[in-house]
Amino acid sequence: MKKFLVIVEKSSTGWEAYAPDLPGVGVVGKSVEIVKRLIKEAIEFHIESLREHGEEVPEPTTSTTYVEVAF
């Protein structure tokens, strides 16, 4: 089991999510709950496809942190 960082962002029409360590894997939806479900399915499908084609599954390397700033 591996953990991939997923970025979830508000868009002008709803929500979007993507996995920086898996280029091309992104989804859109009307709610955060929907994009969380869809991105998990998209990642699983993408990894399955890579394996079926004999390609290497990239290691997750992206991380995140927060910084506090005064404004």
PyMOL Python script that loads the backbone (N, CA, C, O; Angstrom):
from pymol import cmd

cmd.read_pdbstr("""\
ATOM      1  N   MET A   1       0.840  -1.176   0.000  1.00  0.00           N
ATOM      2  CA  MET A   1       0.000   0.000   0.000  1.00  0.00           C
ATOM      3  C   MET A   1       0.888   1.242   0.000  1.00  0.00           C
ATOM      4  O   MET A   1       1.842   1.334   0.771  1.00  0.00           O
ATOM      5  N   LYS A   2       0.564   2.190  -0.869  1.00  0.00           N
ATOM      6  CA  LYS A   2       1.322   3.439  -0.939  1.00  0.00           C
ATOM      7  C   LYS A   2       0.367   4.610  -0.832  1.00  0.00           C
ATOM      8  O   LYS A   2      -0.803   4.507  -1.202  1.00  0.00           O
ATOM      9  N   LYS A   3       0.870   5.725  -0.324  1.00  0.00           N
ATOM     10  CA  LYS A   3       0.073   6.943  -0.213  1.00  0.00           C
ATOM     11  C   LYS A   3       0.574   7.946  -1.237  1.00  0.00           C
ATOM     12  O   LYS A   3       1.765   8.252  -1.296  1.00  0.00           O
ATOM     13  N   PHE A   4      -0.346   8.452  -2.040  1.00  0.00           N
ATOM     14  CA  PHE A   4      -0.030   9.493  -3.001  1.00  0.00           C
ATOM     15  C   PHE A   4      -0.672  10.801  -2.540  1.00  0.00           C
ATOM     16  O   PHE A   4      -1.835  10.821  -2.137  1.00  0.00           O
ATOM     17  N   LEU A   5       0.084  11.876  -2.601  1.00  0.00           N
ATOM     18  CA  LEU A   5      -0.455  13.188  -2.284  1.00  0.00           C
ATOM     19  C   LEU A   5      -1.492  13.553  -3.329  1.00  0.00           C
ATOM     20  O   LEU A   5      -1.263  13.388  -4.528  1.00  0.00           O
ATOM     21  N   VAL A   6      -2.627  14.048  -2.875  1.00  0.00           N
ATOM     22  CA  VAL A   6      -3.687  14.513  -3.760  1.00  0.00           C
ATOM     23  C   VAL A   6      -3.989  15.963  -3.399  1.00  0.00           C
ATOM     24  O   VAL A   6      -4.194  16.292  -2.230  1.00  0.00           O
ATOM     25  N   ILE A   7      -4.015  16.817  -4.403  1.00  0.00           N
ATOM     26  CA  ILE A   7      -4.364  18.219  -4.220  1.00  0.00           C
ATOM     27  C   ILE A   7      -5.831  18.378  -4.600  1.00  0.00           C
ATOM     28  O   ILE A   7      -6.242  17.976  -5.689  1.00  0.00           O
ATOM     29  N   VAL A   8      -6.617  18.963  -3.706  1.00  0.00           N
ATOM     30  CA  VAL A   8      -8.028  19.232  -3.965  1.00  0.00           C
ATOM     31  C   VAL A   8      -8.200  20.747  -3.960  1.00  0.00           C
ATOM     32  O   VAL A   8      -7.824  21.421  -3.002  1.00  0.00           O
ATOM     33  N   GLU A   9      -8.770  21.273  -5.040  1.00  0.00           N
ATOM     34  CA  GLU A   9      -8.923  22.718  -5.172  1.00  0.00           C
ATOM     35  C   GLU A   9     -10.336  23.078  -5.621  1.00  0.00           C
ATOM     36  O   GLU A   9     -10.977  22.345  -6.374  1.00  0.00           O
ATOM     37  N   LYS A  10     -10.796  24.217  -5.141  1.00  0.00           N
ATOM     38  CA  LYS A  10     -12.070  24.774  -5.588  1.00  0.00           C
ATOM     39  C   LYS A  10     -11.857  25.373  -6.968  1.00  0.00           C
ATOM     40  O   LYS A  10     -10.853  26.038  -7.219  1.00  0.00           O
ATOM     41  N   SER A  11     -12.810  25.133  -7.858  1.00  0.00           N
ATOM     42  CA  SER A  11     -12.746  25.729  -9.194  1.00  0.00           C
ATOM     43  C   SER A  11     -13.984  26.592  -9.400  1.00  0.00           C
ATOM     44  O   SER A  11     -14.847  26.670  -8.526  1.00  0.00           O
ATOM     45  N   SER A  12     -14.065  27.226 -10.534  1.00  0.00           N
ATOM     46  CA  SER A  12     -15.213  28.097 -10.801  1.00  0.00           C
ATOM     47  C   SER A  12     -16.506  27.305 -10.987  1.00  0.00           C
ATOM     48  O   SER A  12     -17.597  27.865 -10.879  1.00  0.00           O
ATOM     49  N   THR A  13     -16.392  26.012 -11.263  1.00  0.00           N
ATOM     50  CA  THR A  13     -17.580  25.193 -11.508  1.00  0.00           C
ATOM     51  C   THR A  13     -17.776  24.065 -10.494  1.00  0.00           C
ATOM     52  O   THR A  13     -18.716  23.282 -10.624  1.00  0.00           O
ATOM     53  N   GLY A  14     -16.918  23.972  -9.503  1.00  0.00           N
ATOM     54  CA  GLY A  14     -17.025  22.895  -8.519  1.00  0.00           C
ATOM     55  C   GLY A  14     -15.697  22.655  -7.846  1.00  0.00           C
ATOM     56  O   GLY A  14     -15.128  23.552  -7.223  1.00  0.00           O
ATOM     57  N   TRP A  15     -15.199  21.410  -7.978  1.00  0.00           N
ATOM     58  CA  TRP A  15     -13.945  21.015  -7.338  1.00  0.00           C
ATOM     59  C   TRP A  15     -13.114  20.195  -8.305  1.00  0.00           C
ATOM     60  O   TRP A  15     -13.645  19.555  -9.213  1.00  0.00           O
ATOM     61  N   GLU A  16     -11.806  20.220  -8.103  1.00  0.00           N
ATOM     62  CA  GLU A  16     -10.899  19.397  -8.901  1.00  0.00           C
ATOM     63  C   GLU A  16      -9.865  18.791  -7.981  1.00  0.00           C
ATOM     64  O   GLU A  16      -9.576  19.320  -6.908  1.00  0.00           O
ATOM     65  N   ALA A  17      -9.310  17.667  -8.417  1.00  0.00           N
ATOM     66  CA  ALA A  17      -8.268  16.993  -7.646  1.00  0.00           C
ATOM     67  C   ALA A  17      -7.276  16.377  -8.615  1.00  0.00           C
ATOM     68  O   ALA A  17      -7.645  15.915  -9.694  1.00  0.00           O
ATOM     69  N   TYR A  18      -6.006  16.376  -8.212  1.00  0.00           N
ATOM     70  CA  TYR A  18      -4.965  15.743  -9.025  1.00  0.00           C
ATOM     71  C   TYR A  18      -3.870  15.201  -8.128  1.00  0.00           C
ATOM     72  O   TYR A  18      -3.716  15.613  -6.978  1.00  0.00           O
ATOM     73  N   ALA A  19      -3.113  14.263  -8.685  1.00  0.00           N
ATOM     74  CA  ALA A  19      -2.013  13.628  -7.964  1.00  0.00           C
ATOM     75  C   ALA A  19      -0.700  14.045  -8.634  1.00  0.00           C
ATOM     76  O   ALA A  19      -0.388  13.560  -9.722  1.00  0.00           O
ATOM     77  N   PRO A  20       0.073  14.935  -8.005  1.00  0.00           N
ATOM     78  CA  PRO A  20       1.301  15.440  -8.628  1.00  0.00           C
ATOM     79  C   PRO A  20       2.308  14.359  -9.033  1.00  0.00           C
ATOM     80  O   PRO A  20       3.059  14.546  -9.990  1.00  0.00           O
ATOM     81  N   ASP A  21       2.332  13.240  -8.320  1.00  0.00           N
ATOM     82  CA  ASP A  21       3.288  12.180  -8.640  1.00  0.00           C
ATOM     83  C   ASP A  21       2.823  11.295  -9.795  1.00  0.00           C
ATOM     84  O   ASP A  21       3.564  10.425 -10.254  1.00  0.00           O
ATOM     85  N   LEU A  22       1.597  11.518 -10.261  1.00  0.00           N
ATOM     86  CA  LEU A  22       1.048  10.730 -11.363  1.00  0.00           C
ATOM     87  C   LEU A  22       0.536  11.695 -12.434  1.00  0.00           C
ATOM     88  O   LEU A  22      -0.663  11.962 -12.507  1.00  0.00           O
ATOM     89  N   PRO A  23       1.437  12.214 -13.260  1.00  0.00           N
ATOM     90  CA  PRO A  23       1.043  13.190 -14.278  1.00  0.00           C
ATOM     91  C   PRO A  23      -0.119  12.686 -15.133  1.00  0.00           C
ATOM     92  O   PRO A  23      -0.142  11.536 -15.573  1.00  0.00           O
ATOM     93  N   GLY A  24      -1.073  13.576 -15.352  1.00  0.00           N
ATOM     94  CA  GLY A  24      -2.224  13.245 -16.172  1.00  0.00           C
ATOM     95  C   GLY A  24      -3.396  12.690 -15.402  1.00  0.00           C
ATOM     96  O   GLY A  24      -4.474  12.509 -15.969  1.00  0.00           O
ATOM     97  N   VAL A  25      -3.214  12.410 -14.108  1.00  0.00           N
ATOM     98  CA  VAL A  25      -4.302  11.863 -13.298  1.00  0.00           C
ATOM     99  C   VAL A  25      -4.986  13.021 -12.575  1.00  0.00           C
ATOM    100  O   VAL A  25      -4.438  13.598 -11.636  1.00  0.00           O
ATOM    101  N   GLY A  26      -6.189  13.345 -13.033  1.00  0.00           N
ATOM    102  CA  GLY A  26      -6.957  14.429 -12.437  1.00  0.00           C
ATOM    103  C   GLY A  26      -8.436  14.214 -12.665  1.00  0.00           C
ATOM    104  O   GLY A  26      -8.837  13.540 -13.614  1.00  0.00           O
ATOM    105  N   VAL A  27      -9.245  14.788 -11.789  1.00  0.00           N
ATOM    106  CA  VAL A  27     -10.689  14.632 -11.880  1.00  0.00           C
ATOM    107  C   VAL A  27     -11.367  15.948 -11.514  1.00  0.00           C
ATOM    108  O   VAL A  27     -10.751  16.828 -10.914  1.00  0.00           O
ATOM    109  N   VAL A  28     -12.632  16.071 -11.880  1.00  0.00           N
ATOM    110  CA  VAL A  28     -13.447  17.215 -11.492  1.00  0.00           C
ATOM    111  C   VAL A  28     -14.789  16.696 -10.989  1.00  0.00           C
ATOM    112  O   VAL A  28     -15.220  15.603 -11.357  1.00  0.00           O
ATOM    113  N   GLY A  29     -15.444  17.487 -10.145  1.00  0.00           N
ATOM    114  CA  GLY A  29     -16.754  17.105  -9.636  1.00  0.00           C
ATOM    115  C   GLY A  29     -17.411  18.266  -8.937  1.00  0.00           C
ATOM    116  O   GLY A  29     -16.811  19.326  -8.760  1.00  0.00           O
ATOM    117  N   LYS A  30     -18.652  18.059  -8.539  1.00  0.00           N
ATOM    118  CA  LYS A  30     -19.439  19.124  -7.920  1.00  0.00           C
ATOM    119  C   LYS A  30     -19.203  19.261  -6.423  1.00  0.00           C
ATOM    120  O   LYS A  30     -19.608  20.263  -5.835  1.00  0.00           O
ATOM    121  N   SER A  31     -18.553  18.277  -5.785  1.00  0.00           N
ATOM    122  CA  SER A  31     -18.301  18.362  -4.346  1.00  0.00           C
ATOM    123  C   SER A  31     -16.951  17.740  -4.003  1.00  0.00           C
ATOM    124  O   SER A  31     -16.383  16.974  -4.783  1.00  0.00           O
ATOM    125  N   VAL A  32     -16.457  18.084  -2.828  1.00  0.00           N
ATOM    126  CA  VAL A  32     -15.196  17.521  -2.346  1.00  0.00           C
ATOM    127  C   VAL A  32     -15.321  16.004  -2.223  1.00  0.00           C
ATOM    128  O   VAL A  32     -14.408  15.269  -2.600  1.00  0.00           O
ATOM    129  N   GLU A  33     -16.446  15.542  -1.698  1.00  0.00           N
ATOM    130  CA  GLU A  33     -16.641  14.107  -1.524  1.00  0.00           C
ATOM    131  C   GLU A  33     -16.565  13.366  -2.854  1.00  0.00           C
ATOM    132  O   GLU A  33     -15.968  12.294  -2.943  1.00  0.00           O
ATOM    133  N   ILE A  34     -17.170  13.943  -3.878  1.00  0.00           N
ATOM    134  CA  ILE A  34     -17.149  13.313  -5.200  1.00  0.00           C
ATOM    135  C   ILE A  34     -15.731  13.242  -5.745  1.00  0.00           C
ATOM    136  O   ILE A  34     -15.314  12.189  -6.227  1.00  0.00           O
ATOM    137  N   VAL A  35     -14.968  14.354  -5.680  1.00  0.00           N
ATOM    138  CA  VAL A  35     -13.616  14.310  -6.250  1.00  0.00           C
ATOM    139  C   VAL A  35     -12.691  13.407  -5.448  1.00  0.00           C
ATOM    140  O   VAL A  35     -11.771  12.818  -6.016  1.00  0.00           O
ATOM    141  N   LYS A  36     -12.909  13.283  -4.149  1.00  0.00           N
ATOM    142  CA  LYS A  36     -12.087  12.353  -3.365  1.00  0.00           C
ATOM    143  C   LYS A  36     -12.319  10.915  -3.815  1.00  0.00           C
ATOM    144  O   LYS A  36     -11.374  10.137  -3.945  1.00  0.00           O
ATOM    145  N   ARG A  37     -13.563  10.576  -4.048  1.00  0.00           N
ATOM    146  CA  ARG A  37     -13.885   9.222  -4.518  1.00  0.00           C
ATOM    147  C   ARG A  37     -13.327   9.002  -5.920  1.00  0.00           C
ATOM    148  O   ARG A  37     -12.729   7.966  -6.207  1.00  0.00           O
ATOM    149  N   LEU A  38     -13.533   9.996  -6.792  1.00  0.00           N
ATOM    150  CA  LEU A  38     -13.090   9.860  -8.178  1.00  0.00           C
ATOM    151  C   LEU A  38     -11.570   9.795  -8.309  1.00  0.00           C
ATOM    152  O   LEU A  38     -11.057   9.033  -9.129  1.00  0.00           O
ATOM    153  N   ILE A  39     -10.838  10.585  -7.510  1.00  0.00           N
ATOM    154  CA  ILE A  39      -9.377  10.568  -7.643  1.00  0.00           C
ATOM    155  C   ILE A  39      -8.818   9.243  -7.144  1.00  0.00           C
ATOM    156  O   ILE A  39      -7.844   8.738  -7.703  1.00  0.00           O
ATOM    157  N   LYS A  40      -9.414   8.673  -6.106  1.00  0.00           N
ATOM    158  CA  LYS A  40      -8.965   7.357  -5.637  1.00  0.00           C
ATOM    159  C   LYS A  40      -9.157   6.327  -6.745  1.00  0.00           C
ATOM    160  O   LYS A  40      -8.257   5.532  -7.019  1.00  0.00           O
ATOM    161  N   GLU A  41     -10.324   6.337  -7.381  1.00  0.00           N
ATOM    162  CA  GLU A  41     -10.596   5.414  -8.482  1.00  0.00           C
ATOM    163  C   GLU A  41      -9.643   5.658  -9.654  1.00  0.00           C
ATOM    164  O   GLU A  41      -9.158   4.709 -10.268  1.00  0.00           O
ATOM    165  N   ALA A  42      -9.377   6.928  -9.963  1.00  0.00           N
ATOM    166  CA  ALA A  42      -8.483   7.264 -11.076  1.00  0.00           C
ATOM    167  C   ALA A  42      -7.060   6.780 -10.808  1.00  0.00           C
ATOM    168  O   ALA A  42      -6.405   6.257 -11.709  1.00  0.00           O
ATOM    169  N   ILE A  43      -6.580   6.950  -9.579  1.00  0.00           N
ATOM    170  CA  ILE A  43      -5.237   6.491  -9.221  1.00  0.00           C
ATOM    171  C   ILE A  43      -5.155   4.973  -9.332  1.00  0.00           C
ATOM    172  O   ILE A  43      -4.202   4.441  -9.900  1.00  0.00           O
ATOM    173  N   GLU A  44      -6.144   4.280  -8.794  1.00  0.00           N
ATOM    174  CA  GLU A  44      -6.146   2.812  -8.872  1.00  0.00           C
ATOM    175  C   GLU A  44      -6.165   2.339 -10.324  1.00  0.00           C
ATOM    176  O   GLU A  44      -5.437   1.416 -10.686  1.00  0.00           O
ATOM    177  N   PHE A  45      -6.989   2.964 -11.148  1.00  0.00           N
ATOM    178  CA  PHE A  45      -7.075   2.599 -12.560  1.00  0.00           C
ATOM    179  C   PHE A  45      -5.748   2.870 -13.268  1.00  0.00           C
ATOM    180  O   PHE A  45      -5.287   2.053 -14.065  1.00  0.00           O
ATOM    181  N   HIS A  46      -5.143   4.006 -12.978  1.00  0.00           N
ATOM    182  CA  HIS A  46      -3.873   4.382 -13.609  1.00  0.00           C
ATOM    183  C   HIS A  46      -2.768   3.381 -13.245  1.00  0.00           C
ATOM    184  O   HIS A  46      -2.014   2.941 -14.113  1.00  0.00           O
ATOM    185  N   ILE A  47      -2.680   3.032 -11.980  1.00  0.00           N
ATOM    186  CA  ILE A  47      -1.660   2.071 -11.535  1.00  0.00           C
ATOM    187  C   ILE A  47      -1.904   0.710 -12.175  1.00  0.00           C
ATOM    188  O   ILE A  47      -0.959   0.053 -12.613  1.00  0.00           O
ATOM    189  N   GLU A  48      -3.147   0.284 -12.232  1.00  0.00           N
ATOM    190  CA  GLU A  48      -3.485  -0.987 -12.872  1.00  0.00           C
ATOM    191  C   GLU A  48      -3.068  -0.979 -14.343  1.00  0.00           C
ATOM    192  O   GLU A  48      -2.525  -1.964 -14.844  1.00  0.00           O
ATOM    193  N   SER A  49      -3.321   0.125 -15.023  1.00  0.00           N
ATOM    194  CA  SER A  49      -2.946   0.245 -16.432  1.00  0.00           C
ATOM    195  C   SER A  49      -1.425   0.208 -16.621  1.00  0.00           C
ATOM    196  O   SER A  49      -0.924  -0.449 -17.533  1.00  0.00           O
ATOM    197  N   LEU A  50      -0.699   0.914 -15.755  1.00  0.00           N
ATOM    198  CA  LEU A  50       0.765   0.882 -15.834  1.00  0.00           C
ATOM    199  C   LEU A  50       1.274  -0.546 -15.702  1.00  0.00           C
ATOM    200  O   LEU A  50       2.127  -0.980 -16.476  1.00  0.00           O
ATOM    201  N   ARG A  51       0.760  -1.263 -14.736  1.00  0.00           N
ATOM    202  CA  ARG A  51       1.202  -2.652 -14.495  1.00  0.00           C
ATOM    203  C   ARG A  51       0.856  -3.554 -15.675  1.00  0.00           C
ATOM    204  O   ARG A  51       1.669  -4.382 -16.085  1.00  0.00           O
ATOM    205  N   GLU A  52      -0.347  -3.395 -16.223  1.00  0.00           N
ATOM    206  CA  GLU A  52      -0.763  -4.214 -17.365  1.00  0.00           C
ATOM    207  C   GLU A  52       0.139  -3.997 -18.580  1.00  0.00           C
ATOM    208  O   GLU A  52       0.331  -4.905 -19.390  1.00  0.00           O
ATOM    209  N   HIS A  53       0.690  -2.792 -18.699  1.00  0.00           N
ATOM    210  CA  HIS A  53       1.561  -2.467 -19.835  1.00  0.00           C
ATOM    211  C   HIS A  53       3.040  -2.641 -19.509  1.00  0.00           C
ATOM    212  O   HIS A  53       3.907  -2.248 -20.290  1.00  0.00           O
ATOM    213  N   GLY A  54       3.319  -3.231 -18.353  1.00  0.00           N
ATOM    214  CA  GLY A  54       4.702  -3.503 -17.979  1.00  0.00           C
ATOM    215  C   GLY A  54       5.504  -2.265 -17.629  1.00  0.00           C
ATOM    216  O   GLY A  54       6.734  -2.287 -17.665  1.00  0.00           O
ATOM    217  N   GLU A  55       4.819  -1.195 -17.295  1.00  0.00           N
ATOM    218  CA  GLU A  55       5.505   0.053 -16.936  1.00  0.00           C
ATOM    219  C   GLU A  55       5.665   0.145 -15.423  1.00  0.00           C
ATOM    220  O   GLU A  55       4.898  -0.439 -14.658  1.00  0.00           O
ATOM    221  N   GLU A  56       6.666   0.882 -15.023  1.00  0.00           N
ATOM    222  CA  GLU A  56       6.959   1.036 -13.606  1.00  0.00           C
ATOM    223  C   GLU A  56       5.974   2.011 -12.965  1.00  0.00           C
ATOM    224  O   GLU A  56       5.651   3.046 -13.548  1.00  0.00           O
ATOM    225  N   VAL A  57       5.503   1.681 -11.781  1.00  0.00           N
ATOM    226  CA  VAL A  57       4.645   2.582 -11.016  1.00  0.00           C
ATOM    227  C   VAL A  57       5.564   3.539 -10.263  1.00  0.00           C
ATOM    228  O   VAL A  57       6.406   3.097  -9.482  1.00  0.00           O
ATOM    229  N   PRO A  58       5.412   4.853 -10.488  1.00  0.00           N
ATOM    230  CA  PRO A  58       6.314   5.792  -9.819  1.00  0.00           C
ATOM    231  C   PRO A  58       6.125   5.790  -8.304  1.00  0.00           C
ATOM    232  O   PRO A  58       5.017   5.611  -7.798  1.00  0.00           O
ATOM    233  N   GLU A  59       7.209   5.989  -7.611  1.00  0.00           N
ATOM    234  CA  GLU A  59       7.156   6.106  -6.160  1.00  0.00           C
ATOM    235  C   GLU A  59       6.591   7.472  -5.791  1.00  0.00           C
ATOM    236  O   GLU A  59       6.909   8.471  -6.436  1.00  0.00           O
ATOM    237  N   PRO A  60       5.760   7.521  -4.766  1.00  0.00           N
ATOM    238  CA  PRO A  60       5.291   8.827  -4.305  1.00  0.00           C
ATOM    239  C   PRO A  60       6.452   9.605  -3.697  1.00  0.00           C
ATOM    240  O   PRO A  60       7.143   9.097  -2.814  1.00  0.00           O
ATOM    241  N   THR A  61       6.671  10.822  -4.156  1.00  0.00           N
ATOM    242  CA  THR A  61       7.766  11.635  -3.641  1.00  0.00           C
ATOM    243  C   THR A  61       7.311  13.015  -3.191  1.00  0.00           C
ATOM    244  O   THR A  61       8.043  13.704  -2.480  1.00  0.00           O
ATOM    245  N   THR A  62       6.127  13.424  -3.588  1.00  0.00           N
ATOM    246  CA  THR A  62       5.642  14.757  -3.256  1.00  0.00           C
ATOM    247  C   THR A  62       5.101  14.767  -1.829  1.00  0.00           C
ATOM    248  O   THR A  62       4.430  13.831  -1.393  1.00  0.00           O
ATOM    249  N   SER A  63       5.411  15.849  -1.111  1.00  0.00           N
ATOM    250  CA  SER A  63       4.884  16.008   0.240  1.00  0.00           C
ATOM    251  C   SER A  63       4.304  17.400   0.373  1.00  0.00           C
ATOM    252  O   SER A  63       4.382  18.209  -0.552  1.00  0.00           O
ATOM    253  N   THR A  64       3.731  17.670   1.512  1.00  0.00           N
ATOM    254  CA  THR A  64       3.119  18.968   1.732  1.00  0.00           C
ATOM    255  C   THR A  64       3.414  19.454   3.141  1.00  0.00           C
ATOM    256  O   THR A  64       3.715  18.675   4.047  1.00  0.00           O
ATOM    257  N   THR A  65       3.320  20.733   3.289  1.00  0.00           N
ATOM    258  CA  THR A  65       3.462  21.349   4.611  1.00  0.00           C
ATOM    259  C   THR A  65       2.722  22.682   4.587  1.00  0.00           C
ATOM    260  O   THR A  65       2.402  23.212   3.524  1.00  0.00           O
ATOM    261  N   TYR A  66       2.465  23.197   5.743  1.00  0.00           N
ATOM    262  CA  TYR A  66       1.853  24.507   5.871  1.00  0.00           C
ATOM    263  C   TYR A  66       2.847  25.462   6.525  1.00  0.00           C
ATOM    264  O   TYR A  66       3.662  25.047   7.349  1.00  0.00           O
ATOM    265  N   VAL A  67       2.781  26.710   6.168  1.00  0.00           N
ATOM    266  CA  VAL A  67       3.570  27.747   6.830  1.00  0.00           C
ATOM    267  C   VAL A  67       2.621  28.863   7.255  1.00  0.00           C
ATOM    268  O   VAL A  67       1.668  29.190   6.548  1.00  0.00           O
ATOM    269  N   GLU A  68       2.894  29.428   8.400  1.00  0.00           N
ATOM    270  CA  GLU A  68       2.076  30.560   8.876  1.00  0.00           C
ATOM    271  C   GLU A  68       2.718  31.859   8.443  1.00  0.00           C
ATOM    272  O   GLU A  68       3.933  32.034   8.535  1.00  0.00           O
ATOM    273  N   VAL A  69       1.881  32.771   7.968  1.00  0.00           N
ATOM    274  CA  VAL A  69       2.358  34.100   7.588  1.00  0.00           C
ATOM    275  C   VAL A  69       1.380  35.136   8.159  1.00  0.00           C
ATOM    276  O   VAL A  69       0.173  34.904   8.223  1.00  0.00           O
ATOM    277  N   ALA A  70       1.919  36.251   8.560  1.00  0.00           N
ATOM    278  CA  ALA A  70       1.074  37.340   9.053  1.00  0.00           C
ATOM    279  C   ALA A  70       0.629  38.199   7.878  1.00  0.00           C
ATOM    280  O   ALA A  70       1.412  38.520   6.984  1.00  0.00           O
ATOM    281  N   PHE A  71      -0.638  38.559   7.904  1.00  0.00           N
ATOM    282  CA  PHE A  71      -1.113  39.506   6.883  1.00  0.00           C
ATOM    283  C   PHE A  71      -2.236  40.337   7.446  1.00  0.00           C
ATOM    284  O   PHE A  71      -2.778  41.195   6.750  1.00  0.00           O
TER     285      PHE A  71
END
""", "prot")
cmd.dss("prot")
cmd.show_as("cartoon", "prot")
cmd.util.cbc("prot")
cmd.orient("prot")
